[in-house]
Amino acid sequence: MKDIEVKGMISAHAIIAAAVLLATLLPVLLVQGFSVYGTHLLWLYSVCGAVASVNITIYWLLGVSPPSKKNTLSSKLNKAFLSCLYFVLSCLLFHAVVVLYGAPLLESALETFSFAVLLSTLTTLRCLCLLGPNVQAWIRVFSRDGAMSVWDTSLQITTACSVIGAWLGAFPIPLDWDRPWQVWPISCTLSATIGFLTGLVLAPVWIHWHRKQLTYKSK
């Protein structure tokens, strides 16, 4: 494990976390009547846009993404097309899974799909940035002892925290507390985002704590 990789990961996570906070705070100053509850979809897509743009920019500048075998324009376009396709399919898959877990099928369909977009941004997009549109690499990373770098480990932790956070956020919805944040899917999106931020903090802490046990295989 190289210290420069760990420091790069910590810096990247700090910038991504700051982007989420700015995506929440800046619209308050720029958009009249903005609030996380009242204009929830606006907040959701603000966070999605911030996380997506910062992730793509950071990992491109750091050169973390796997290099293309063919460095031609056509191969780059093909990779970009596949990445977009995988992201859209991920949104549809998350939407279907959320509906199967009890979300309204037709009512609040836009809210449900927006929630799926947020989950895809917090999980699938990071896979695309770090591993590219390579399903085999995804399977490797999320299999037992499949991480080959601190970036793989951070991807495992942030993805797990985001999904678990989204799942935990569904528990307060059916309770009769009559709170504004219980409206679908506010609690789930907030919990998923909090889980994602927790993962950004937890990943470097966990890696530092287990640094002596982590022996990454060479790629």
N, C-alpha and C positions, 0 to 999 in steps of 0.2 A: 504494500500500500504506500503510495507516494503522498507526502505531506502537501505537495502542490495541488493534488487532486482534491484532497479534503478541504483545503482552503478555497479552492475554486468552487466546490459544491456549497460551502457555507456562504460564500459571497452571492452565488446564484440564488440560493434559497432566501437570503435576506432581501435581495432585489425583488424577487417574486412576491414575497410577503408584503413588501412596501407597496408594490403595484396593486395588490388587493385592497389595502387600506386606502390608497389614493383613489381607487375606483369607487370607494364608498364615500369618501370625504369631499372630493372635488365636485361631484354633481350637486351636492348640497349648496355649493356656492354658485354654480352655473345654471342650475335648473330650478325654476321657481316651483315650490311645493313638493320638492323631491323628498322622499323618505323610503326607508327600506321596506316598510309595510305598505304605505299608500301607493307607491309607484314601484312595486316589487319587481316586475318584469324589467323595468328600466335599470334597476340596480343589478339584477341578475345578468343582463347582457353587458352592462358596464364591467362587471367582474370578469365575465367570459372574455371580453375583448382585451382587457388589461392582461389577464393571465396568458392568453394565447399570444399576443404580440410580444410580451416580455420573454416568454419561454422560447419562442422561435428565434428572437434576436439573440438572447444570451447563449443558447446552445449552438447557434450558428457561429457566433464570435469565438466561443471557446473551442470550437472544432470537436465537440463531443460526439456528434452524429457519425455513424459509420461511413467511411468514404465509399463513393460509388466505384464499381469495378470499371465502368466506362464513363469517363469524364466528358461526355458529349452533351450537346444541347438536347438531343432527343431523349437520352437517358435521364437527364435532369427533369425534363418535362414529364416523362413517364413516372418518375418517382413522386413528383408533385401531384400528378393526377391520382396515383394510387393512394397517396396520403389523404387527399381530399375525399376519395371514395371510402377509405377505411373510416374516416371521421364521420361521414354521413351514415354509414352502416352502423357505427357504434351508437350514434344518436337514436337510430331506429331500434336497435337492440335494447338499449337502456329503456326506451319508451315502452317497449313490449314487456320487459321484465317488471317495470314499475306498475304497469296495468295489471299484470298477473298477480302482483302482490297486493292489489286492492285499490289502486288509483282509479278514478272515474274513466270509463272507456271513451265516452263522447263528451260528457260535461267536463269543462276545464281542460279540453284537449290541448289547447295552446300552452297552458301552464304546465301540463305534464310533459309536453315535448320540450319546453324551455328548461325544465328540470333535467331532462335527459341530455340536453346540450351542455348544461353546466357540468354534469357528471363526466361527459365525454371530454370536456375541456380540462378538467382536473386530473383525468386518468389517461384516456386514449391519446390525447394530444401530446402528453409528455412521453408516452411510449414512441410515438412517431418522431418526436424531436431527438430522443436518445437512441432509439433502435432502428428508426426508419420503418417503412412498410414491409416488415419482415416478420411474418407470423411465427416462424420457427424460432427466431430470436426472442419473441415475446414469451413463447412457451418455455424456452430455456430459462429466462429470467424469473418467471413465476413458478418454476418447479423447485423442488427441494435442492438446496445448495447450488442453484443455477446462476447466482450472481458472479460476475467476473470483474467487477470494479465497484468503487464506492457509488458511482452513478446508478448502477443496477440495484444496489442495496437501497439507495434513497428512493428509487422508483418503486420498489416493493413496498416500502414503508408509507410513502405518501399516497399510493394507490389504495392500500389497505385502510388507512386512516380516513380517506375520503369516502369510501364505500361504507365503512362501518358508521361513520358520522351520519351519512344519509339515512342509513337504516335506523339508527337511534332516534333521528329526528321525527320519525313517523309515530313514535309511541305517544306523544302528547296530543296528537290530532283528535282522536275520538273522545278524549276526556272533556267533561262539561265545565271547563274553566271559563269558556267564552272570552278568550283572549284574542286580540287581533293577529298575533303571530301563529295562531292555530289554523288559520285559513290555508288550505292546500295551495301550493306546496311550500309555504314560507318556512315552516320549521325544518323541513327536510333540506331545503337549499341553504339555510343558515347553518344547520348542523354539518352538512357536507363541506361547506366552506371553512367552518371552524376545524373540522377534522383534517382538511387539507393543510391549513396553517399549522395545526398541531404536528402533522407529519413532517412539515418543513423544519420544525424545531427539533422534533424527536429523532429524525434521521441522523444528523451529525452527532447528536448526543449518544445515540445507540452505537454508532460506528466508533466513536472515541472510546466508549466504555468497553467495547469488545475488540479493540484494535489488535490485541495480542492473539485473539483466536481467529481473526479473519485472515485467511490465506487465499487470495484470489488466484485462480488459474489464469494463465496467459491466454489471450484471445487468439 
